[in-house]
Amino acid sequence: MKLGAFFFEILPLLAFFVGYQYLGLIAAAALSVACGGAVLAVAWFQDRRVAAFPLFSLALSAAFTAASWLVGDGIFIKIQPTIFNGLFAVVLLGGLIRGRAMMRLFFERQFALTDRTWVQLSFRWGCFFLVLAVANELAWRLMDESGWVTYKTFIAAPASALFMLAQLPLTLRGRVVPSPQIKT
């Protein structure tokens, strides 16, 4: 990933944090959704496709932001990470219980990995999403709104990026290397 692309990808989080400082929680969430939509639109125009995971994430964020706006309460914005992360924890860990490495379904187009690596990644990410869900639930219940925004921006998001980087060695070791074709 190019450095410019990385900064482009974090624009929705930056919009959320800055928007909160000036506009409040619901407007900040709406601004973040708008930036996320712009990021996906640029991805579409560049590659003529959009990955399912970011699209689902954006749709869920938009739905929870709309619900908060409709009722005039930011509670839906605060519980959205709990539900999102909890849902993915259930999907990934539940898939393993049923003998399926669900990470493969989400990312097999991007990575060719061994079965064992898909299982390990599904387990690790499932546990990580579970920890994020519990942490978010504690954060929004125990902190004031400003504290929760700070947690979301400066703890949860960087933790996710660091966890993803920590999975890189496993992913690289678990790559399936195509066998050379012998021409006859």
N, C-alpha and C positions, 0 to 999 in steps of 0.2 A: 504494500500500500504506500502510495506517495504521501509525503508530509502534507501537501496541500489538500489531498483527498481526506486525510484524517481530520484536519481542521474544518473542512466542509461538513463532515459527518457529525461533528460535535456542535454545529450551529444551533440545532434545536435545544440542546441543554443550555448553551450560552444564552439563547433567547429567553428560556424559562427563567434563569437566574436574574438576568438584567431586567426582564419584564416584571418579575416579582418586586424588585426594588422600586419600580416607578408606577406600576399599574395594579398590583395586587395579584393574588393567587390565580383566580379564574382567568383573568386577561393574560397572565403569563403563560398559563397552560394553553390557551388558544393561540398565542403567538408561537409557542413551541410546536404545536400541531401544524400551523401554517408553514413554519420553517421546515418541519419534517416532510410536509407535502412537496415543498420546493426541492428538497434534497432528492426525494424519490422521482420527481419530474425530470431533474437533471440526469439522474441515473438512467431513466427511461430513454431520454433523448441520446445519451451516449451509447448505450448498449442494446436498446430496443427490448429490454426486459427488466423486470423488477423482482428481486428475491422475495419469497413468500414471508420470511421472518420479519423483515422491516415493514412490509406492507401490513401484516397482521398487527404488529406493534403500533403502527400509526393509526390503524382503524380502531383499536382498543382505546388508545389515548384520546382519539377524537370523540368516541362514544362517552367515555367517562368525563371528558371536559364538557361536552354538551349536557350531560346529566347534571353536572355541578352548576352550569349556567342556568339551566331550567329551574332548579330548586333554590338557586342563590346561596349555595353552601359548597365549600371546597372539599367536603368529605370524600366525594367520589374521586377527586384528583389525588387525595392522600392514600386512599385504599387501592388505587389502580396498580401501583407496583406490587402490593401484596398479592392481589389476584393474578396479575400477569406472571410473577415469579412463582407463585404457588401452583398455578396451572401448568407451567412448564416443568416444575419439579414432579408433579403427579404424572405428566405425560412421559417424562424421561425415566423416572424410577419405576412407574407402573409398567412401562414397556419392558424394562429389564426383568421384572417379575414374570411377565408373560413370555420372556425369551426373545425380545426384540430390542435391538439397539436403535432407538428412535432418532438419535443424532444422524444416523445414516439417511433417514428419510428427508431430513432438513438440508443436509449438506453434501450428499453424495455427488451432486453435479460439480461441486467445487473441489472435492478432495477424493482421491482414490486411496482408501485406507484398508488395513486388514480388519477382519471381523473382531479380533481381540481389541484393537485400538478403538473401534466404534463402541464397543461395550464399555471400555474404560472411560472414554470421553462422555458417554451417556451417563455413567454413574457419577463422575466428577461434576459435570454440569448440573445434573439433577440435585446433587447435594448442595452445590453452590446456590442454585435457585431457591432451594428450601431455606438456606441460611439468609438469603436476601429477603425472602418473604417474611420470615420471623423478625429480622432486623427492622424492616420497614414498619411492620405492625407495632413494634415497640417504640420506634422513633416517633411515629405520628401520634401515638397515645401518650407518650411521656414527655415530649418536647412541645414548646409552643410552635406556632406556624413557621416563624422565621428559622427556628432551630431545625425543623423538619426540612425546609428548603435547603438549608446549609448541608444537612446530612445527605440529602438526595444528590446535590450537586458536587460536593467535595469529599464525600465518603463512598456512597454507593456506586456512583459512576466511575471514579478512579479504581475502586476495588474490582469492578467488572473488567475494566481494561487490563489491570494487572493480572487478574485470574486468567484472562484470555491469553496473555503473553506467557504465563506459567504453563499453559497447555501446549505451547509451541514445540518443546522438545519431544513430548509424547507423539504429537501429530507428525513431526518430521521422521521420527523413528518408525512410525507405523505406516508410512507410505508404501503403497504397492508399486513396485517398479516394473513397468512392462518389460516382458522378455523380448530380446531382439528377434526380429523376423529374419529367417534364413531364406534367401532368394535361391530358387533353383532354376 
